[in-house]
């Protein structure tokens, strides 16, 4: 099934898993931008063509920080899904991402997570989130977290 107009950005420092992920997402009908592994590359790509969703590892090439990248992407209006084994860091940064799918994950789980999150962002709750996906609801555009 072709998902017309849905563009994804993958920011991952491990090339082979990133390529496998790209292939699986493209097979599922998504358009995947050039793979990036550094903070500035990802920002340049997002500025050139704003993706619908960015999949961002927390630890990037050259000691770049995926959390800081997520903060900048969010400011540009790009929702971020953390794809990292650093679950506690992802949870601590949930104000800059819409969710987290911890490593190790299968490429098919990632497709299901992307499908779910893109629906969730537009208020479609007709499918259940896949196993392992943690959704940070307070970052859904238009919803503000409850005051503490």
N, C-alpha and C positions, 0 to 999 in steps of 0.2 A: 504494500500500500504506500503510495507516494504521499508524503506530507508536504504539500506545496507551501513554499514560503517559510518553512521553519529552518532556521539556520542555527547551528551549534558551534561553539568555540571550545576546543579541548586544550587545557593547559596542564601538561604532564611532563615531568622530567625523565620518565622512563619511556624510551622511544618505542620499543616493541609492544608493550601493553597499549600505548596510545594509538599505534597503528591498528592493532586488533580491534580496539574500541571504535575507532573511526570506521573501519570496514563494517562492523556489525551495525552501527548507527546508520550508515549509508544504505546498507542492505534493508534496513527497516524504513527507508524512505526519507531520512533526514539529510539535509545538506550540511556537511561539516567543512568549516573553514580550514585553512592550512594549520597544521599542528604547531603549537608553540610550547616552549619549555622555559621561557623567562618572562619576568614581569613586564618589561618594556615592550617586548615583542607582542605580548598579549594585548596590552593597551593600544598599541599601534594598530593591530588587526581590528580591535573593537571600534576604534575611532573611524577606521576606513569603511567598515561595514558592521553596523551594530547587530550582534547576534541576539537570538531570542532567548538563549540560555547558555551560560558558560559553565563547563565542568572543570573545576580547578583543584589541583592537588595542593596541599598546604606547604609541602617542602619542594621548592622548585630548583632548577639548575642555578648554579652560582650562588647558592645560599639565599636566593630570592624568597620572599615570604608570600605565600598564597593568600594569607589572611589580609595583608595589606592590599594585594591585588584585588581581592573580593570587595574591599571597602571602596576602592576606586571604580570598579565596575558597577557596583551598586549606585554610586553617585552619578554614573552615566545612564542609569536606568536599565542595566543588564542584570537579570537575576543570576545567582550563582549557586551551584550545587557543589559542595566539597566532595572530592573523591580521594579520600586519604585514610590511611590506617591510624592516623592520629586523632582518635575519636574525642578525647578530652579537649584537645585544642579546637576541634571543629565545634564542639558544644559551647566552648567559652567564647566563640566568635559568631554565635548564631544571629547576632543583630546585623551581620553583613551578608548572610547567605539564607537561602530558602530551605536548605536541607543538607543532609550528609548521607552518603552511601560509603560505608567503610570498606577498605581493602581487607581481605581479598574479596572481590566480587566477580561474578561472571559477566561477560559482555551482554548476555541476554537479560540479566538482572538490571544492568545499566539502561538498556532499552526500555524496560518496564518502568524504571524510575523516571526516566525522561518523559515517557508517555504520561505517567501519572502527574508529575509536577507541572507540565504544560497545561494539562486539564485543570489542575488545582489552581493555577494562577488566574484562570478565567472563571473560577467558581464552579467548575464541573466536578462533582464528587460522585460520578456514576461508577467509578472503578475504585477498588481498594488499593492502598499503597503496597508495593511489593515488599517482601520480607527484607529486613535490614535497612530500609530507607527510614531515616529520621527526618521528619518535616518540622521546620521551625516556623510555625504559623504567624508569629508576630511580625515577620518580615514580608508578608504578602502585601504587595502594593495596595495602598488605600486603607490598610488596617494598621492602627497604631496599637502598641502594647498597652495593656492596662497600667494605669499609674500605680506605683507602689506606695 
